[in-house]
Structure formats: structure tokens, C-alpha cells
Amino acid sequence: MSGTRHGFQLLDGAALEALDPRRFRRTRPFPWWAGPVLRQEAWRALQARLPAPDSFARVFGKKRRFGQQSHDRYTLDYEPDLPVHPIWHQLVEELESPAYRRFLRQRLGRRPFELCFHWHYTPRGASVSPHCDAARKLGSQVFYFNDEATWDPAWGGETCVLDDGGRYSHRSNPDFADFDALETVPATGNQSLLFARRGHSWHGVRELTCPEGELRRVFIMAVESTGSWWRRPRS
């Protein structure tokens, strides 16, 4: 079974090994990569056992720094005692494992870090305006959980990887049209996006046009620096 040699049951160890660290770090406009890192049957099992939306907090209209548009969504933070299906706890255990931490260090750098996990469900009309993540982050990994059979790509949901040509401060609020180049990561099927945080690691999600009641569903792993220098209120 692919992945078991690495101690993984859900993650695909062979796919992870194929992501060359040096090539990842040299990727422009900032280090990023997209592709499947879960075994297909594992993705199906996780997708079928996503947490119910009624357990999520509603985060709408929250003021962002630098004048950027609110990132409206429903959110649920992962905790070890959270009453979700055991397969989700198993996934977090694999992501927290020494083998996966080694994979992250080789690509995101060797500064000490901690991992934080949360689900985001996003409804019609919401978007993620172009932004760079907070400086405390070394990087993030997004796992997409919309089924190709039920989510129409015309509704949107793709993550846009944006190139500003080095023009904009991360403290600014450019629009999608202000960027030179745009690449997208599909929001459906067994896809994951891994990227390193840089001063120009701009990304976002255009406004969703899905029908009422449909939700863009992702699980996010944030790789955050440990240490006192960034310990300040989160935005």
C-alpha cells in the first residue's frame, strides 16, 4: 500500500518524496506546489466524513488590516478532543508525525514551528481577497474537499497564485486585476496546495457563484513559527 513504508496510511509517501525540495524552493514567484498528497481512497473517506457545518463558527464582516476585504467563511479549529470522525484525528497524527515534519523542514526551512489545523467552509458571494499571510507563518497547506461530481468549476473556488512582480508591500490591498500572472489550483478532487510564506506570497480566491446552500470546503494546516518574536494578537 503506497505510503505505508513511511508509516503513513492516509498520506501518499511516494507522492511526497517526488516533490524535490530544491525545485520547490526555487519556484517563482514564491515556493508553491499543488497536487495529490493523500491516497485516493483516503481522500474519499475523509471527504465523506467532513464535519457538519452546524458545528462551525460564523466569521463574517471581520475587519482586516491594510484595508483588505473581509474573508467571510464558516470556520472550525481542530482540537485533539474535537468530536469528529476518527479518520480526521488520524490525518492530523500523520501530519504531526516526525516523517511529515521532516518533509516540511526540507521545504519550508528549519526554524522551529508548530502546526495548527482548521476547516473553512465558504458560501456563495464570499471571497478571499489577495493577501500575504501573517509574518508568523512559515507556510500553509490546503487540502480541498469538494467532490468533482457535485461542484461545478464554473462556481469558482480555485486558489489563485499571484505574481505582483515585487511591486506591492504585503501591507497593501491590491485587487486580482493588479497582478501580472495568475495560476490556479483546482478546488475539487484530491488536490492539495503547499506554499511557503514570503513577503510577496500573494494568493486569494475569487468570489464564489455557487448556488445557495453549496459550500467550498477545505482543511488547512498552518505552519507557524514558535518563539516570542511574533507573539502578538492575531489578525
C-alpha positions in Angstrom: 0.0 0.0 0.0 1.5 3.3 -1.1 2.7 5.3 1.9 2.9 2.5 4.5 6.7 2.4 4.1 6.8 5.9 5.6 4.4 5.0 8.4 1.5 6.7 6.6 -1.9 5.1 5.9 -3.7 8.2 4.6 -0.8 10.3 3.1 0.9 9.1 -0.1 4.6 8.8 0.9 5.7 8.3 -2.7 4.0 11.5 -3.9 5.7 13.4 -1.1 9.1 12.1 -2.0 8.5 13.2 -5.6 8.4 16.8 -4.5 12.0 17.8 -4.8 12.9 20.3 -2.0 15.3 22.3 -4.2 12.9 22.6 -7.0 10.1 23.7 -4.6 12.3 26.4 -3.0 13.3 27.8 -6.5 9.6 28.1 -7.7 8.6 31.6 -8.6 7.0 34.0 -7.7 7.3 32.2 -4.4 7.7 28.5 -3.4 4.5 26.6 -4.1 3.3 23.3 -5.4 -0.1 21.6 -6.0 -1.1 18.0 -6.4 -2.5 15.0 -4.6 -0.7 14.0 -1.3 -3.5 11.8 0.0 -4.2 8.3 -1.2 -7.3 8.4 -3.3 -9.3 6.1 -1.1 -8.2 8.1 2.0 -9.4 11.3 0.3 -12.8 9.7 -0.4 -13.1 8.5 3.2 -12.2 11.9 4.6 -14.5 13.7 2.2 -17.4 11.5 3.2 -16.8 12.3 6.9 -16.3 16.0 6.9 -17.6 17.8 10.0 -21.1 19.1 9.7 -21.5 22.9 9.0 -23.7 23.4 12.1 -20.6 22.9 14.3 -18.7 25.8 12.7 -18.4 29.4 13.9 -19.6 32.1 11.6 -16.8 34.6 10.7 -18.3 37.4 8.5 -17.5 41.1 8.2 -14.3 40.8 10.2 -12.1 43.9 9.6 -8.7 43.0 8.1 -5.6 45.1 8.4 -4.4 47.1 5.4 -7.9 47.7 4.1 -8.3 44.2 2.6 -11.8 42.8 2.1 -13.2 40.6 4.8 -12.6 36.9 4.3 -16.1 35.6 5.1 -16.5 31.9 6.0 -17.5 29.3 8.5 -14.6 28.0 10.5 -13.8 25.2 12.9 -10.5 24.9 14.7 -9.1 21.4 15.2 -8.5 20.2 18.8 -7.5 16.7 19.9 -10.8 16.2 21.7 -13.0 17.6 18.9 -15.9 15.1 18.3 -15.1 14.5 14.6 -14.7 11.1 12.9 -11.6 9.3 14.0 -10.1 9.4 10.5 -9.6 13.1 10.9 -7.6 12.6 14.1 -5.6 10.0 12.2 -4.8 12.5 9.4 -3.6 15.1 12.0 -1.4 12.4 13.6 0.2 11.7 10.3 0.7 15.4 9.6 2.2 15.8 13.1 4.5 12.8 12.7 8.3 13.1 12.6 8.3 12.0 9.0 6.0 14.7 7.8 7.7 17.3 9.9 10.9 16.4 8.2 9.2 16.8 4.9 8.1 20.3 5.9 11.5 21.3 7.2 13.2 20.4 4.0 10.9 22.6 2.0 9.9 25.5 4.4 13.1 25.9 6.4 14.5 24.7 9.7 13.2 27.3 12.1 11.1 25.8 14.9 7.4 25.6 14.1 4.1 24.4 15.4 1.2 23.1 13.3 -2.4 24.5 13.6 -5.3 23.0 11.8 -8.8 24.2 10.8 -11.6 23.7 8.4 -13.0 26.6 6.3 -16.4 26.3 4.6 -17.2 29.3 2.3 -20.7 30.2 0.9 -21.9 31.9 -2.2 -20.8 35.5 -2.6 -17.8 35.2 -0.3 -14.2 35.5 -1.5 -10.6 35.6 -0.2 -9.1 38.9 -1.3 -5.4 38.9 -2.4 -3.1 38.8 0.6 0.1 37.6 2.0 -0.2 35.5 5.2 1.0 36.9 8.6 4.7 37.0 9.2 4.4 34.4 11.9 3.7 31.8 9.3 6.4 29.8 7.5 3.8 28.3 5.2 0.5 26.7 4.7 -1.0 23.6 3.2 -4.6 23.5 1.9 -6.5 20.3 1.3 -9.5 20.6 -1.0 -12.6 18.5 -0.3 -15.3 19.4 -2.9 -16.4 16.4 -5.0 -15.9 16.7 -8.7 -19.3 15.2 -9.2 -21.2 17.8 -7.2 -19.1 21.0 -7.5 -19.2 22.9 -10.8 -15.8 24.5 -11.6 -17.8 27.4 -13.0 -18.8 28.3 -9.5 -15.1 29.1 -8.6 -13.2 28.2 -5.5 -9.8 27.8 -7.1 -6.9 29.3 -5.1 -5.2 31.9 -7.3 -1.4 32.0 -7.0 -0.5 35.7 -7.8 2.6 37.4 -9.1 3.0 41.1 -8.2 6.4 41.5 -9.8 7.7 42.6 -6.4 5.7 45.9 -6.6 3.3 45.7 -3.6 4.0 45.7 0.1 2.3 42.9 2.0 0.6 45.8 3.9 -1.3 46.9 0.8 -4.6 45.8 -0.7 -4.3 45.2 -4.5 -7.1 43.6 -6.5 -6.8 40.5 -8.6 -6.5 42.6 -11.7 -3.4 44.3 -10.4 -1.2 41.2 -10.7 1.0 40.2 -13.7 0.4 36.5 -13.6 -2.2 34.2 -12.2 -2.1 30.4 -11.8 -5.0 28.5 -10.2 -5.2 25.4 -8.1 -8.4 23.4 -8.7 -10.9 23.3 -5.8 -12.2 19.8 -6.5 -11.0 16.3 -6.1 -7.9 15.0 -4.4 -5.8 18.2 -4.5 -3.5 20.0 -2.0 -1.6 23.3 -2.2 1.6 23.7 -0.2 3.3 27.1 -0.2 6.0 29.0 1.7 5.2 32.4 3.2 7.3 35.2 1.7 6.9 39.0 1.6 5.3 38.6 -1.8 3.5 35.3 -1.5 0.2 36.7 -2.7 -2.8 34.4 -3.1 -6.6 34.6 -2.9 -9.9 33.1 -4.0 -12.4 35.0 -6.3 -16.0 35.5 -5.3 -18.0 32.2 -5.3 -21.0 31.9 -7.5 -22.2 28.6 -6.3 -25.9 28.1 -5.5 -27.2 28.9 -2.0 -26.5 26.1 0.3 -23.4 24.9 -1.5 -20.1 25.4 0.3 -16.4 25.4 -0.7 -14.8 23.0 1.8 -11.1 23.0 2.7 -8.9 21.7 5.5 -5.9 23.9 6.2 -2.6 23.3 8.0 -0.8 26.4 9.1 2.9 26.1 9.8 3.7 28.8 12.4 7.0 29.9 13.9 7.5 29.2 17.5 9.2 31.8 19.7 8.4 35.1 21.4 9.1 37.5 18.5 5.7 37.1 16.8 3.5 36.6 19.9 1.0 39.3 19.4 -2.8 39.4 18.8 -3.7 37.6 15.6 -5.4 39.4 12.8 
